């Protein structure tokens, strides 16, 4: 959950006394005009009683203005999101709370929160009199089919005096961010052979021999077993040094997302690009849940979150934190202006082996060759190729798409075409079956792990 604390200053009135006077309602303006007119007539006619009435009529709205103006820092507001990160199409609830921090009751309060139009209509609430030290809580729901980061706020409060003479609008400075992440689908467990740098069933394994330790010692820490003291290093550095324990290594998985603008057609939540983003999100979550160290790579060569070795996350971070970082990135990822995949190829060329899952848009002959070379250092590679023309009711060239898939398969990729409206879990299961069949046909053997 994300919470928005009280606004800075607990509510700030727009402008000064002039703004307060401009908040006079029709009733307040009428009383003021009638009072002035009565005072003028009383002066002309010499009627002291009429002058008293005129002064009463004119002063009453001014007193109401002064009372409201002096309560400028006496109302506190806060906002809380539950949750602050939701998948596209899901609802989040926004809780608003108003506190009267004065010793006087408030009048009628009209509450309004600023919400982007894609999240729904602007919420408005009418709050009855709030007793001294009291509070009022209201809530509303927001929903978006489009991923992104949406600001909520600032919160506006309209104060009214008991006589309805004046209304003042105050804006709170606090605001919150609602992050709408791509939809994810649970993927079925499949097995993939040939992953040399991995481990079975997504569990950690050590690359060191059983019982061996890292030869690099470290400083002694409270609670370390004295039997692990490395005496040679202790004598050298002049302080207690201990042998490191085995350092397990996680299997690695790179999820490559092609964001080139020229590779996709159409827009909206049902477009090919949104399917690719959702597919990448599903693959990331699935692999992190299976214990893999995962990184998100785009055609621009940027990796997310980039905190582990070579940009991999999950080995030093909790899976939930790693997934959150990458989901926040996918929530705002947009088309790139690049025309090729060479930058992502350069990143993959310099990294170690591991599982590669790619989501490609339209591929021409040149980019297909670049994608094919990515397979050279990858233990296993799976490509989901989207023919965006089939997603926009445009002319399709199935022969050309099949040609690109064949080129990828010849270099060891497990490549599948993604038709409009395809379900990723079905394609995921099909990819695992096709890879197993190609491995048996080619007589290959390898470590059984990868997807699980």
N, C-alpha and C positions, 0 to 999 in steps of 0.2 A: 504494500500500500504506500501511496505517496500522500503526504499531508502538506497543506499550505497553512502556515501559521498566521497569526494575526497580521493584518496589514500594517505596514510601517506607519507609525503615527496613529494607528487605530482609527483611520478614516480621515480623509482630507477633503475639505470643502473647496469647490472650484471657485477661485477668486476670493475677494474680500467682502466688505460690506456691500459694495455695488452688486455683487453676485447674489448676496442674501436678499437685497431689495428686489432684484429681478425674479426671485422665487415667490413673490406674492401671487396668490391665486386670484381668480376672478372675484371671489368674495372679498379677499383682502384689498384688492384695488378699489372695489366698489365702496367698502367702508372708508378707505382713505379719501377717495374723491368726495363722498358724502360729507365727511367730517370737515374737509377743507371748504366745501361749498357752504356748509352751515356756519362755520367760523366767519367767513367773509360776509354772509348775510347778517350775522349777529353784530358784526362790527359796523356795517352800514346802517342797520336799523337800531342799533344801540340796545340789543336784547342780550343781557348777560346770561340768562338761562339757556338761550339757544347757543351761546358761545360754549357753555359747559358741555352741552350735548355734542357739539361739533368737535371739541377737543377730545371727548371720550371716543367718538367714532374714529378720529384720525390716529389717536395714540394706540388704540387696541391692536391694529395690525402691526404697528411698529414695535410694540412690546413682544408680539409673537415672533417677529423677525429677530429681535435681540436674543430672545430665549433660545431659538433654534441655532443662532450663530454661536452662542456661547457653549453649546453642547458639541462643538466640532470634534473634540478628542475624547468623547465619552462613550463611543460605541465601537466594539471590536468585532471583527469578522474573520472567519477561517474557512478553509475548504479542504476536503479530504477525498481522494480518489480511491475507489475500491473496484478493481485493481488499477494501477497506473499503466500497465502494459497488457493489452488485450489483442487477440487475433482479429483480423478483418472479419466483419459480420457479427462479432460478439458485442455484448453490451457491457458498459461500465457504469457504475453508479457514483454520482458526485454528491457528497454530503456537505451542506452549508450550515454554519453555526454562527449565530449572532449573540453577543453578550452585552448586556447593559451594565456598564461598570460605574454608573453614577448612583447617587442616592435618591434620584427622582425617577418616576416612571416615564417611559417614552410614550409618544403618541402612536399613531398608525404608521407602520413601516412598510414600504414597498421595496422589495428586494429583486435585483435583476443581475444575472451573470452573463458575461459576454462569451459566446460560443461560436466557433466557425460554422458556417452554414452546412458543411458536409456532415456535421455531427447531429443536426436536428434543429428544431426551432429554439429561439432564445428563451430560456426559462424565466418566468416572472412569478413572484410570490407576494402575497399581502399578509403581513404579520400584525396581529392585534397588539394591544398595549403590553409592553414588557415591564414587569415589576423591577424595582431596584435590585441589582445583583442577579437578575434572572437571565435566562437564555432561551433561545428558540432554535430548533433544528429542523431543516427541511432537506429534501433530496430530489434529484432528478436523474434520468438515465440518458446516456449518449451512446451513439452507435454509428459506425462508418464501415462501408464496404471497401473503402480505399485506404490502403496503408499510408502511414505518414506520422508526423509529429505535430500535434495540434495544441496550441495554447488555450487554456481556459482562464478567463479573467480579462481585465480586472473586474472585481465585484463592485456593483453600484448599489447604493442604498439611498432611497428617497425618504426623507423625514418630513413629517407633517405635524403641525401643532394641533391641540385638541379642538380648536375652533375652526380649523380648516382655512386659516388666513394665509399660511405660507407653506411652501414645500421647498426643501433643499436637497440637492443631489450630491452625494459624497462618493468618491471613488477610492477603493482600497488598492494599494500598490501590489499586493501579493497575487501571484498567478501560478498555475501549475501546468505541466505538460502531460498530455495523454499520448502515449505511443501506441499506434495501431500497427502491429506486426503482421507479416504474411500468414496466411492460413497454413497449418501443417497437418499432415496426415500420418497416422501410424503406419509404419512399413513392416512387412512380414519378414521373419528371419530367414535368410538364405545364406548359403556357404559359397565362398569364392576361393579357389585354389591359386597358388602361385604368388602369395604375398610374402616375400622373403623377409621384409623388415617388420613383420607383424607378430601377432600372437593369437592363439585360438580363443574363440568365444569372447573376444574383447577383453580378456583378463591380462593383468600384467605378468610379464615374464622377465627374467634377468638374462642379460647377454653374457654375464660373467659365469665362470665355472662354479658349480655348487661349492659353497664354503669359502670361495675367494672373495677378497675385499678390494676395494679401490686402493691403488697404491698411493694415492695422494692423501696425506693425513690432514686432519683439521684440529683446531684447538679443543681442549677438554671442556666439556660442559657438565654442569651439575647433573648427576644421575647416570653418567656414562659408566659402563663396566670397566673397572681398572684392568681387567684382563685384555682390553683392547688398546692399552697404552702402547704407542710406538716409540720405543726407547731411543732409537737412533735419531729420530726427528726431535724428540724431547731434548736430547743433548745438544743438538744443532741449534735449535731456536731458543733454548733456555726456558721453556715452559712446557707443561704437559700437553702432548699431542696424542691423538687417538686415531686408529685406522677407521676409515669410513666404512659404513655398512654397504651392502650391495645396493646399487642404484638401478632399480628396475626401469626398463624402457617400454613405453607404450607403442603400440602399433599406430601408424600415422595414416591419416586420410586427408586428402585435399579435395575440396569441393570447388570446382571452377564454374563461375557464372559468366556467361557471355552477355555483356550489356550494350554491345554496339547498336547504335541507332539504326544503321542500315541493315541490320540482321533481323529486324522485326517490323511487322506492319500492324496497324491498328492500335487501339488504346482502350483503356477501361479495365474493370476487374476481370473480364473474361478474355482478355487478349493473350497472345502467345507469350509476351514478355512477363506478364503477371503469373502465368503458369510456371515459367522458368524460375522466377523468384520464389514462388511457393514451393516448387520442387527442391530448390537448393536449401531452403529452410528446413524442409522435412528431412532431407538427407543429413544435414548438420545435426539436428536434434537426435536422429536415430543413431548416428555414429558416436556422438558424445555419450548417449545412454549406454552404449556398449563398451565404454571405457577407452575409446580411441582418442589420441591427440589429434585435434582437427583444426584446420585453418580454412578460411574462406578467401578465395582468390578470384579476382575479376580480370577481364581482358586488359585492363589498364596496368596490371602488374602489382596492384595494391593488395595486401593481405590483411585480414582482420581476425582477431584483434591485434596480432603481432606482438604478443608479450612473451611467448615462449621461443624456443630455438626455431629459426626459419619461419617465424610467424605462427607456429602451432600453439594451440591452447588446449588445456585439459590436463596436461601433465602437472602443471604447477598451480592450477586454479580449479575450483570446484566446477563441475560440469554445468551446474545451474548458472553460475556467474559467466562462464564462457559462452553458454548459449544466449544469455541475456545480451552480452556485448555484440555478438554477431546478429542477433535478431534486431537490435536497435539499428545496426547498420543496414540490414535488409529492409527495414521499415522506410528508409529514406533513399535507398539506392535508385538511381535514375539512369537513363541512357547515356552512354559515353559517345563522344564525337569521333572516336578512333575508327579506323577502317580495317584493322587487322588484329591478330592474336599474338603478334611477335613478342610483346612485352610479357605476357603471361608465360609464353614459351621460355623466355630467358630466365624467369624465376624458377620454373620447373626443371630446367636444364641444370641449374646449380644446386638442386636439393637432392636429398637422399630418396631412396625408393620408398614406395608406399602405395596405398590405394588411391586412385584418382577417379572421381565422379564428376563428369562435366555435363553442363546444360548449355547446348549451343543453339544459336539461331540459324538463320540461313547461312550456308557455307558455299562459297564459290570454289573453283578449282585450287586457287592459290591458298586460301585459308584452310581448305581440307588437307593440303600437304603440310601446313604448319601444325595443324591439330594431330596429324598422323605422327609427326616427329615427337610430340609430347609423350608418346607411349614408350619411348626408348628406355627411360629410367624408372618407369613406374612398374611396380610389381603386378598390378592389375589395373585395368582402366575400363570404365563404362561411360558411354556417351549417349545422352538423350538429345536427339537432333529435332528441332521444331521447324517444320516447313510452314512459315507464317502465312503463306498464300492460302493454305488450306483453312486457316483460321479467319480469313477475311472474305470468304466466298469468291476469291480471285481465281484465275486460271492456274491449274496445278500441273506440274511436270513430275509425275511419279518416277519416270525413268531417270531423270536427273538426280532426284533424291536418293534413289536406290544406288546410283553410281557413287555418290558421296559416301553412303554407308558401306559399300563394298570396299572402297579405298581405305576407310578406317579399319575395317575388319581384317584386311590383308596385313596390317601392321600390328595386329594383336588387340585392337579395341573390341569390346562388346558394344556394338552400336545399334540403337533402336530409333526408329522414326516415331515421333509423337504426333498423332492426329489430333484434331480439334476435340476437346472435351474428354481426352484420355484420362484414365485414373492412374495416378502414379504407383499405388501399391501393386496394381496388376503388371505394370511395366517393370517394376522392381523385381517382382517374382520371375517374370519372363527373362530379364537380364541374367539373373542367377542361373536359370535353366540353360540358357544359350551358352553362357560361359562354361558351364560344366560339360556340355556336349562338345564344345570346341576343344576343351582341354583333353577329353577322352579321345576325340578323333585325331588330335595332334600327338597323342602319346605323351603328354606332359604330366609331370608329377610335381607336387610342391606342397608347401605348407598349407594346411586346410584351416582357414580362418576367414579374414576379411569381413564380410557382412554376417552378422548374426544377431 
